[in-house]
Amino acid sequence: MKTPQDLAVNWAEKFSQSNHSVDTEIEFWNQWQKHQSYLYFCCLKWMRGNVMDAEDLLSQSMLKAWEKTANHTGNFYNFKAWLYKLTYHLCIDIQRKNNRIQGKLSYWYSGVETKMLYPIQQDIKIHLEKDEEMKVIEGAIAKLPPRIHHTFILHYYAEMSYQEIAEEQNISYANVRKRISQARSILKAELRGYFLD
């Protein structure tokens, strides 16, 4: 098992071997520091208040973002939304991995303490159903027309206000409201058969 010192050395090696230009490095760290506390609270929420898991997720998110920006040139466009989505997907991956482990453990113990493990199995079933629902929802969101999709993502994933989105996209407040309304209507129609039948 690796010690925290080993992990720190590994991280330092990854950072020193990166393809980042000096400008990209500076911009990355400025943006990361600007959004780190927001991401931490998101991680804490997604990890159901578990501080250690939230910190671990945040660290993994930082490393993943650093790796993905290695070949990036120029300014970062809407870095907060991109970080949010990257971190959210990492969280889902971690939870899926944990659920697979729980599933294997519950199978291994199934003959010994079935009554005790029944709630765990129910939790796994519920979580898998939620994962399937999320895939359907994410697929429907991905099909939105690009101008509506981007506005919708900024509002629901990056949790930006209508006014912030209007400034970010250089459009009117009324236009933002209209796009969000259109996205909701499209998604409602797209998901009606899946969730209401």
N, C-alpha and C positions, 0 to 999 in steps of 0.2 A: 504494500500500500504506500502511495506517495505521501510524503509529508508536505505541509504548507510551503516549506522552503524549496522543495523540489518543484512544486507547481509554480512558485514565483520565478524560479530559474527558467522553466519552460516558457512562461509568458514573456519573460525578458528576451529569450531567444527569438520567439515569434516576432516580437516588436522590432528587434534589431535587424531581422532578415527581411523586413517588408519592402515592398516596391513603392512605398509612398514618397512623393516629393515633399520637400520641406513645407511648401505652401499647403499641400493637401493635409499633411500631418497637423499643422497648426489649425487649419479650418476644422478638421475632424475633432480635435481635442476641445476647441472652443465650442463647437456644437454639442459634443458629448456632455461637457460640463454644464452647458445651458439646460439640457433636457434630462440630466441624470436623476434628479430628485423626482421629477414627474414619472419617469420610468420606474423608479424604485417603488413608488406608491402603487403603480399598476401591477408590478410584480407581486407586491405584498397582497393585493386584492386577489390576483389570480392564484396565488399559492395559499389562499385561505388563512392569511395572517401568520404563516410560518416564516419568521424572520430569516432563518438560515437558508431555507429554500429560495426565498425572494432574493437574498444577496447572491446566492449561487446562480440563479437565473439572470440577474443583472450582469454578473461577471461574464457569463457565457454570451450574453447579448453583446457586451462590449467587444469581446474577442471576435465574434462573428461579424459584427459591423466593421471592425478594423480590417479583417480579411477581405470583406466584400468591397471595401473602398480602396484597396491597394492600387488598382488601375484607374481610379477615378481622376479626372482632370476638371479643373474649373470649380465653380461654386456648387455647394450642395443645395439641391432644390427640394424644399419641404422635408428636411432631414427629420423633423419631429415625427411626422406621419410614417416615414419609412422606418425609423427606429421602433416606433410603436408596433408596426405590423411585424417586423422581424422578431421582436421580443415576444409578441403574442404567439407567433408560430413556434418559436423555441419552447415556450411554455406548453403548448399543445403536445409537442414531441416528447417533452419530459414526462408529461402526464400519461401519454400513451405507453411510454416505456415502463413507467411505474405500474400501470394497470396490467401490462403483460407479466411483469414480475409477480404481482398479486395474484393473477390468474393461475400462474404456475404453482405458486405456493398453496393456493386453495385446492388445486388438483392433488397436490402431494399430500395434503392433510385431509383430503375428503373422507377417507375411511375412518379417521381417528376422531375428529371433532366436527362432524357435519353441522350440528346445530349452531355451534359457535361461528362457523364460517358462512352460514347462510346470509347474514347481513352484508358481508364483504362481497359475496357473489352478486347480490342484488345491486350493490353500489357499482360494481363493474358493469353489470348489464345496463344500468341507468347511464353510466358514463359513456359506454359504447354507443348507446342510442343518441346521446347528446352529440358525440363526435360525428355520427352519421348526419344528424340534423345540421350541424355546423358546415359539413361538406356541401350539403344541398344549398344552404343559405349562401355560402361563399361562392358556389357555382353560379347562383342566380345573380349575385352582386357583380361577378366578373362579366356577365353578359350585358350589363347596363351599357348604354351608349357612352363613349369616352368622356364627353364633357359632363354628363350627369354622374358617371361613375366617380370621377375625381372629386367632385363636390361632395358626393355622398360619403366617400372615404374620409375626407377631411372632417366632416361633421361627426360621423359615428365612430370612426377608428381613432382619429387624432383628437377628437373631442373639442374641435375648434368651434367657436360661436359663429353665427351667421355673419356678423360684422367682420370677424377675423378672416373668414373665407372670402368675403367680398374684397377685402384689401389684398389678400394673397393672390386671388385670381383676377384682380382688376376688373371686377364686374359689380353691378349694383346689388344692394341688399335684397331688393325685390326679386332679382334674377336668382340669387342664392335660394331664397324661399321657394321659388318656382321649381328649380332643379331638384331640391330635396323632396318636394311634393310629387314631382314626376317620378323620381326614383322609388318613393314609397308605393305609388300606384302600380308601377311596373312590377315591383317585388311582390306586392300583394296578389296580383294576378298570376305571377309566375309560381308562387308558393302555395296558392290556394288549394290545389289538388293534393299536394303533399301533406299539408298540415291540417286541413279541414275535412278530408274524406274519411 
